Amino acid sequence: MSDSVLLEREGAVALLTLNRPERANVLDLETGRALVDCIERLAADKGVRAVLLRARGRQFCAGGDIADFVDAGGDLSGLLDRAIPPLHRAIHTLATLPVPVVSALNGPVGGGGIGLALCADIVLAAESMKLRGGYTAIGLTPDAGSSWLLARRVGAARAKEIFLTNQSLTARECLAIGAVSQVHPDAELDARARERVEALAAGATAALARTKALLDGAAGRALEAQLEIEHRGMVASGATADAQEGVKAFSAKRNPMFIGR
């Protein structure tokens, strides 16, 4: 099994780590397949209540492997056709997990790395993080869900500017336009990310899953449809032990002890 992606468990938290720092954690075919394997294993693990996506080294993810693109020569289209499906499968599975996902961007993010980073529910960035599309600069177009995910976070007009001009944005600029949720000093990023994901893992997992699904689907629904789904979700949530515990804890002015899924 490839070690380009690592999957570990710490209690109810799954740690998903890009592990090719010497290659800027590129998303080549091997890494795409490793991501699918790791993400599908954690999706099947009912003990996982939150996920932290992170990377080793000084760069979160450079996107596709340009060296592989050069080596492919006239078969570049074929290479992309083989490499993209497992990566897209991984992105979709991670984005739709019924548990909160936090990404910790420890450095520059480019190309398909944007999609991987932004498919998380909460995106934390180090001060040294920078974001650059780079696709059109080499005659290619966005993949890994980056066009959809960035447009949903910052709006279509801003996303067009980022991808069409290939401008580089600092972490603070990303924060200002809503591409990331928080920015922390580099030395504090890991600790802050762990605090956030551990707090989410201790939360009411089923309620968090329903809330995530409500928000993810809201933009594509009419208000009446959203209200109906909210109704069904609230009734289903009210039948859980976590809701009983949450209400009692609030009344008693103590911290709740949720049991999860």
Sequence and secondary structure as in RCSB ss.txt:
>XXXX:A:sequence
MSDSVLLEREGAVALLTLNRPERANVLDLETGRALVDCIERLAADKGVRAVLLRARGRQFCAGGDIADFVDAGGD
LSGLLDRAIPPLHRAIHTLATLPVPVVSALNGPVGGGGIGLALCADIVLAAESMKLRGGYTAIGLTPDAGSSWLL
ARRVGAARAKEIFLTNQSLTARECLAIGAVSQVHPDAELDARARERVEALAAGATAALARTKALLDGAAGRALEA
QLEIEHRGMVASGATADAQEGVKAFSAKRNPMFIGR
>XXXX:A:secstr
  SSEEEEEETTEEEEEE  GGGTT   HHHHHHHHHHHHHHHH TT  EEEEEESSS SB  S HHHHHHHGGG
HHHHHHHHHHHHHHHHHHHHT SS EEEEE S EETHHHHHHHTSSEEEEETT EEE  TGGGT    TTHHHHH
HHHH HHHHHHHHHH  EEEHHHHHHHTSSSEEE GGGHHHHHHHHHHHHHTS HHHHHHHHHHHHHHTTS HHH
HHHHHHHHHHHHHTSHHHHHHHHHHHHTS       
